Amino acid sequence: MYFMTVWTFSPENSQATIERFMETGAVPPEGVTMLSRWHDAAGHRGFAISETDDPIALAKWCRGWTDLLEFEIIPVLNDEQLAAALSE
């Protein structure tokens, strides 16, 4: 299943967030494949598309950052999956 994760952080958490990202790379745990990641130009919001059959692993990945970031996790479909859903 695919998930879009959106995160935001406040300016006061900016430096700590950058330092942790540079140190860890924010690599997903086993069982979660990050397909792509983008950051807004202002640097206070980001988006990732991940694939996993284990939403608990995805939640744990985010949980490791909740001291600095706020998250929204949205299940999403690609074009093929949406077409299959629309044709039924």
C-alpha positions in Angstrom: 0.0 0.0 0.0 1.2 3.5 -0.7 1.2 6.4 1.8 1.9 10.1 1.4 3.5 11.5 4.5 3.4 15.3 5.0 5.5 16.8 7.7 5.9 20.4 9.0 8.0 22.0 11.6 8.2 25.3 13.3 11.1 27.8 12.8 12.2 27.1 16.4 12.7 23.4 15.5 14.5 24.2 12.3 18.1 23.8 13.4 17.5 20.6 15.4 15.5 19.1 12.5 18.3 19.9 10.0 21.0 18.4 12.3 19.0 15.2 12.8 18.3 14.9 9.1 21.9 15.4 8.2 23.0 12.9 10.8 20.5 10.1 10.1 19.2 10.7 6.6 15.8 10.0 8.0 16.0 6.5 6.5 12.8 4.4 6.8 12.8 1.3 8.9 12.8 -2.2 7.5 9.4 -2.9 5.9 9.0 0.6 4.6 10.3 1.6 1.2 10.5 5.4 0.6 9.9 5.9 -3.1 10.4 9.7 -3.2 10.8 12.6 -0.9 10.5 16.4 -1.6 11.0 19.5 0.5 9.2 22.8 0.0 11.4 25.7 -1.0 10.9 27.5 2.3 12.2 24.4 4.1 9.5 24.0 6.7 7.4 21.3 5.1 8.1 18.0 3.3 6.4 15.2 1.5 7.3 11.5 1.0 5.7 8.7 -0.9 6.3 5.3 0.8 5.2 1.8 0.2 4.5 -0.7 3.0 2.2 -3.5 4.0 3.1 -2.6 7.6 1.5 0.7 8.6 2.8 0.2 12.2 6.4 0.4 10.8 5.4 3.7 9.1 3.9 5.0 12.3 7.0 4.1 14.2 9.2 5.9 11.7 7.2 9.1 12.1 7.1 8.6 15.9 10.8 8.9 16.0 10.5 12.5 14.8 7.4 13.7 16.7 9.5 15.8 19.1 10.4 18.0 16.1 7.8 17.5 13.4 4.0 17.2 13.0 2.8 14.5 10.6 -0.2 13.7 8.4 -0.2 10.2 6.9 -2.5 9.7 3.9 -3.2 6.4 2.1 -2.9 7.1 -1.6 -3.5 5.2 -4.9 -1.4 5.4 -8.1 -3.2 5.7 -11.4 -3.5 2.0 -12.0 -5.0 1.4 -8.6 -7.4 4.2 -9.0 -8.5 2.9 -12.4 -9.1 -0.5 -10.9 -11.2 1.0 -8.1 -13.2 3.1 -10.6 -13.9 0.2 -12.9 -15.5 -2.0 -10.2 
